[in-house]
């Protein structure tokens, strides 16, 4: 995430296309959302990738 000119620029934790949002439209992840990202990050086969 980056902030520039009053806008926020966001990207999914695993990468991908960046998008722009107004700060008032952004909120922290809920505990459930954060847990989902953590479990996703630990499972490269779910992304179609391979462990290095």
N, CA and C atoms as an extended XYZ file, in Angstrom:
156
Properties=species:S:1:pos:R:3:atomname:S:1:resname:S:1:resid:I:1 pbc="F F F"
N         0.845       -1.164        0.000 N   UNK     1
C         0.000        0.000        0.000 CA  UNK     1
C         0.893        1.230        0.000 C   UNK     1
N         0.454        2.228       -0.713 N   UNK     2
C         1.162        3.500       -0.763 CA  UNK     2
C         0.113        4.601       -0.815 C   UNK     2
N         0.447        5.755       -0.306 N   UNK     3
C        -0.449        6.910       -0.360 CA  UNK     3
C         0.247        8.012       -1.136 C   UNK     3
N        -0.484        8.577       -2.092 N   UNK     4
C         0.095        9.640       -2.907 CA  UNK     4
C        -1.030       10.568       -3.329 C   UNK     4
N        -0.842       11.851       -3.091 N   UNK     5
C        -1.837       12.828       -3.517 CA  UNK     5
C        -3.210       12.611       -2.916 C   UNK     5
N        -3.260       12.088       -1.680 N   UNK     6
C        -4.545       11.871       -1.034 CA  UNK     6
C        -5.255       10.607       -1.470 C   UNK     6
N        -4.641        9.809       -2.292 N   UNK     7
C        -5.228        8.545       -2.746 CA  UNK     7
C        -4.384        7.394       -2.214 C   UNK     7
N        -4.994        6.230       -2.036 N   UNK     8
C        -4.273        5.045       -1.583 CA  UNK     8
C        -4.143        4.084       -2.757 C   UNK     8
N        -2.992        3.464       -2.845 N   UNK     9
C        -2.724        2.496       -3.903 CA  UNK     9
C        -2.507        1.145       -3.236 C   UNK     9
N        -3.357        0.195       -3.551 N   UNK    10
C        -3.406       -1.094       -2.864 CA  UNK    10
C        -3.075       -2.230       -3.814 C   UNK    10
N        -2.553       -3.307       -3.214 N   UNK    11
C        -2.263       -4.515       -3.980 CA  UNK    11
C        -2.504       -5.704       -3.053 C   UNK    11
N        -3.008       -6.785       -3.583 N   UNK    12
C        -3.233       -7.994       -2.788 CA  UNK    12
C        -1.912       -8.479       -2.204 C   UNK    12
N        -1.920       -9.122       -1.039 N   UNK    13
C        -0.676       -9.589       -0.420 CA  UNK    13
C         0.147      -10.514       -1.316 C   UNK    13
N        -0.505      -11.310       -2.144 N   UNK    14
C         0.233      -12.220       -3.011 CA  UNK    14
C         0.634      -11.588       -4.348 C   UNK    14
N         0.362      -10.310       -4.499 N   UNK    15
C         0.758       -9.599       -5.714 CA  UNK    15
C        -0.421       -9.389       -6.645 C   UNK    15
N        -0.131       -8.968       -7.835 N   UNK    16
C        -1.179       -8.724       -8.810 CA  UNK    16
C        -1.316       -7.251       -9.126 C   UNK    16
N        -2.390       -6.930       -9.784 N   UNK    17
C        -2.639       -5.563      -10.230 CA  UNK    17
C        -2.936       -4.644       -9.052 C   UNK    17
N        -2.371       -3.462       -9.098 N   UNK    18
C        -2.603       -2.440       -8.079 CA  UNK    18
C        -3.900       -1.710       -8.405 C   UNK    18
N        -4.595       -1.240       -7.372 N   UNK    19
C        -5.753       -0.392       -7.620 CA  UNK    19
C        -5.738        0.791       -6.679 C   UNK    19
N        -6.523        1.792       -7.025 N   UNK    20
C        -6.547        3.068       -6.326 CA  UNK    20
C        -7.862        3.193       -5.562 C   UNK    20
N        -7.785        3.782       -4.365 N   UNK    21
C        -8.985        3.986       -3.553 CA  UNK    21
C        -8.849        5.266       -2.748 C   UNK    21
N        -9.977        5.840       -2.400 N   UNK    22
C        -9.992        6.995       -1.502 CA  UNK    22
C        -9.786        6.479       -0.075 C   UNK    22
N        -9.024        7.190        0.751 N   UNK    23
C        -8.763        6.724        2.119 CA  UNK    23
C       -10.036        6.394        2.910 C   UNK    23
N       -11.105        7.130        2.713 N   UNK    24
C       -12.341        6.867        3.456 CA  UNK    24
C       -13.008        5.562        3.032 C   UNK    24
N       -12.591        4.978        1.918 N   UNK    25
C       -13.157        3.723        1.439 CA  UNK    25
C       -12.325        2.504        1.836 C   UNK    25
N       -11.239        2.717        2.582 N   UNK    26
C       -10.333        1.631        2.953 CA  UNK    26
C       -10.447        1.371        4.447 C   UNK    26
N       -10.403        0.101        4.824 N   UNK    27
C       -10.446       -0.275        6.231 CA  UNK    27
C        -9.430       -1.387        6.471 C   UNK    27
N        -9.005       -1.561        7.728 N   UNK    28
C        -8.106       -2.681        8.025 CA  UNK    28
C        -8.819       -4.014        7.804 C   UNK    28
N        -8.064       -5.041        7.534 N   UNK    29
C        -8.638       -6.383        7.376 CA  UNK    29
C        -9.211       -6.854        8.708 C   UNK    29
N       -10.322       -7.584        8.635 N   UNK    30
C       -10.871       -8.196        9.847 CA  UNK    30
C        -9.958       -9.361       10.239 C   UNK    30
N       -10.049       -9.850       11.485 N   UNK    31
C        -9.240      -11.014       11.863 CA  UNK    31
C        -9.462      -12.213       10.939 C   UNK    31
N       -10.685      -12.431       10.511 N   UNK    32
C       -10.976      -13.541        9.598 CA  UNK    32
C       -10.310      -13.360        8.241 C   UNK    32
N       -10.343      -12.137        7.723 N   UNK    33
C        -9.688      -11.857        6.440 CA  UNK    33
C        -8.179      -12.026        6.548 C   UNK    33
N        -7.606      -11.545        7.655 N   UNK    34
C        -6.163      -11.668        7.857 CA  UNK    34
C        -5.759      -13.136        7.978 C   UNK    34
N        -6.555      -13.941        8.669 N   UNK    35
C        -6.265      -15.368        8.810 CA  UNK    35
C        -6.340      -16.061        7.455 C   UNK    35
N        -7.290      -15.675        6.624 N   UNK    36
C        -7.429      -16.268        5.299 CA  UNK    36
C        -6.187      -15.990        4.455 C   UNK    36
N        -5.688      -14.773        4.518 N   UNK    37
C        -4.487      -14.406        3.769 CA  UNK    37
C        -3.293      -15.189        4.290 C   UNK    37
N        -3.185      -15.339        5.608 N   UNK    38
C        -2.072      -16.083        6.190 CA  UNK    38
C        -2.086      -17.529        5.737 C   UNK    38
N        -3.252      -18.148        5.708 N   UNK    39
C        -3.317      -19.551        5.283 CA  UNK    39
C        -3.056      -19.665        3.787 C   UNK    39
N        -3.473      -18.681        3.020 N   UNK    40
C        -3.231      -18.695        1.578 CA  UNK    40
C        -1.741      -18.575        1.284 C   UNK    40
N        -1.054      -17.710        2.025 N   UNK    41
C         0.370      -17.489        1.807 CA  UNK    41
C         1.183      -18.745        2.097 C   UNK    41
N         0.706      -19.600        2.978 N   UNK    42
C         1.432      -20.812        3.319 CA  UNK    42
C         1.139      -21.985        2.417 C   UNK    42
N         0.324      -21.797        1.404 N   UNK    43
C        -0.076      -22.899        0.528 CA  UNK    43
C         0.161      -22.535       -0.938 C   UNK    43
N         1.413      -22.606       -1.414 N   UNK    44
C         1.685      -22.203       -2.795 CA  UNK    44
C         0.949      -23.037       -3.828 C   UNK    44
N         0.628      -24.278       -3.513 N   UNK    45
C        -0.089      -25.113       -4.476 CA  UNK    45
C        -1.486      -24.559       -4.755 C   UNK    45
N        -2.050      -23.809       -3.838 N   UNK    46
C        -3.383      -23.227       -4.049 CA  UNK    46
C        -3.322      -22.084       -5.045 C   UNK    46
N        -2.144      -21.486       -5.226 N   UNK    47
C        -1.986      -20.398       -6.171 CA  UNK    47
C        -1.601      -20.918       -7.555 C   UNK    47
N        -1.340      -22.211       -7.638 N   UNK    48
C        -0.878      -22.770       -8.903 CA  UNK    48
C         0.617      -22.640       -9.053 C   UNK    48
N         1.305      -22.221       -7.972 N   UNK    49
C         2.753      -22.070       -8.022 CA  UNK    49
C         3.455      -23.266       -7.428 C   UNK    49
N         4.747      -23.160       -7.315 N   UNK    50
C         5.558      -24.233       -6.764 CA  UNK    50
C         6.461      -23.661       -5.694 C   UNK    50
N         6.727      -24.475       -4.674 N   UNK    51
C         7.653      -24.024       -3.638 CA  UNK    51
C         9.041      -23.937       -4.207 C   UNK    51
N         9.828      -22.994       -3.706 N   UNK    52
C        11.198      -22.816       -4.192 CA  UNK    52
C        12.167      -23.327       -3.182 C   UNK    52
